[in-house]
Amino acid sequence: MAQLSRRALLGAGAALAASPACAQPWRPTRSVTILVPFAAGSGTDAISRILSGLLEPIWGQPVVVENRAGANGALAAGATARRRRMA
């Protein structure tokens, strides 16, 4: 018969306590920017623009698609890191 350790029991209790917070739907409170690491007109850009058009009415916030092509995606990754630090 398996026995639960104290750490596993505390972890399960913490997960149960956090579950009501996870059930809340996430809604943005300001505009959302999708950074695309490819050139405008690419397939990824087209899908991102379709997705942004679908998300705007659901979220009630503007969704902007911004292309940052170059350096195998490093430019977009750097821009994402800078935005995360500012937020």
N, C-alpha and C positions, 0 to 999 in steps of 0.2 A: 504494500500500500504506500503510495507516494505521500510525502508530507510537504506542506507548503512552508517555505522559509519566511521569516519575518519580513525580509525585503520584498519578496513576491507579494505577500499579503498587503503591505503598505502601497506597493505599486498599483495593485488592483483597486485598492480604495481610492487612490488619487485619480485613476482613470475614470472611475465611476463618478467622482465628484466633479470632474471636468466635462463630463458628457453633456450636461445641459447647455454649456457655453458653446460646444461644437454644433449643437442643433440650430443655432441662430443663423439665418441666412446672411451672407456677406454682401454688403452693398457699399460701393465707393462713395465717398463724401465730396470728391472733387474729380476733375477730368482725369482720364486714364490715357496713358501713352503706350502704344505697342511699338517697341523698337525692332525693326526688321533688319537683320544683318546682310541683306542682299539688295541689289539694285532695283530701282523702281521698274515695274513692268514684268518682273519675274513671277514665277508661279507662287512663290511664298508671299510676295507682295499682294497678289490678287486674292489669295485665300485670307490674308490678314485684313484686307479691306472689306471683304464679304463678312468676316467675323465681326469686325467693328460695327458694321451696319446692323448686324443682328443684336449686338450687345447694348447699343445705345438706348433703344426703347425699353429694354429689360431693366437696365441700371438707372436710367433717367439722368445720365451724365454723358458728356461728350467723350467719345473714344477716338483718339488721334493716332494715325499710323505714321511713323517716322522711319525713313530708310537711312541706315548708316552702313553703306557698303564699303568694303575694303579690309585688308589685313586679315583675311579669313575669319571675320567676325570679331576681331579684337577691338575694333572701333565701337561696335555696338555694345560689347561686353564692358568696355571702359565707361561708356556713357551710362549704362545701367548701374555700374558701381558708384559713379558720382551721384546719380539721382537717389540711390538708396541711402547714401550718407547725408544728403540734404534733407530727406524726409524725416 
